[in-house]
Amino acid sequence: MKLKSVFNILYLSMLLVLTNCTTDKDVVIREDLIDQEDDNDDVNTNNDNEPLFEFSIDGTGIDFIKATDPDTFISIEYLGQFNREIPSKGQFELNDPNAYVFEATFTGDKKIGIWCRSNFGSVERATEYANKLTDKLGKLPVFMRDDLNHVAVIDGAGGVSAEPDGKFFFIFSERIDERIAGNQLEATVFHETAHVYFEKRYGASTEWLNARQKDGVYMTEYAQRIPDKEDIPETAIFVYTMVKYPGRLSQSIEDWVRNNIPNRYEFLEPFFKD
């Protein structure tokens, strides 16, 4: 994707500060939600127009996609240093003439680029972080995986955000480590790729908007605050887990989804069936 206009450069630079998919503030969970590790089903499943969580990933205590789940990753190859457009925190220049470029191969001969900004300083360090993403990308539903062109990785502290027009997302190295420590990197990769696949195709579609209106409640407060961008990815991770791994979520959460957002569940469910 060629981002040559001043508008696009400013837009991506703003995303590095106000990312549409992450937050560093304290997470608030509804008091009537008992942590999933307690295996307690005393969750409010009444249609009370209140989101169940603040965020889908942060603070839920749910390991939606496990490190032991099967994946389609086959191999990764380092191609060399090339000019690539990668966001850089605090800079307006997107072009990195010395980006470390990798190509990951998955079943079906699908290839996804992993572009590490040159601020990693060495191919060894860039390789370390490229390798942290490969099996997570391989755990994506195939139709979502196949729509992703590349992932951009920047060394340092920062967020993560998707760019559906360019079919990529970017993520910072410290965020990768944080999400791995919390068993959340797989779900983060899913969320960002859900932006890439669903946002422009269905986010403003009549079918999705009608389903949202009929449901009248959101899965998370984050989806409620930014519905046009966040409603589908925030909802999709729950529906995917229910369809792909029945019983992984507590019965109370599954009941809440079916009772409170049945129309959006019905919309998303067919995408995740084998």
ABEGO torsion letter per residue (X at the ends): XBBABAAAAAAAAAAAABBAABBABBBBBBAABBBAAAGBABBBABBAGBBABABAABGAGBBABBAABBBABABBBBAEBBBBBBBBBGBABABBAABBBBBBBBBGGBBBBBBBBAAAGBAAAAAAAAAAAAAAAAABBAAAAAABABBBBBBEBEBBBBBAAAGBBBBBAAAAAAAAAAGAAAAAAAAAAAAAAAAAAAAABAAAAAAAAAAGBBABAAAAABAAAAAAAAAAAAAAAAAABBGABBAAAAAAAAAABAAAAAAAAAAABX
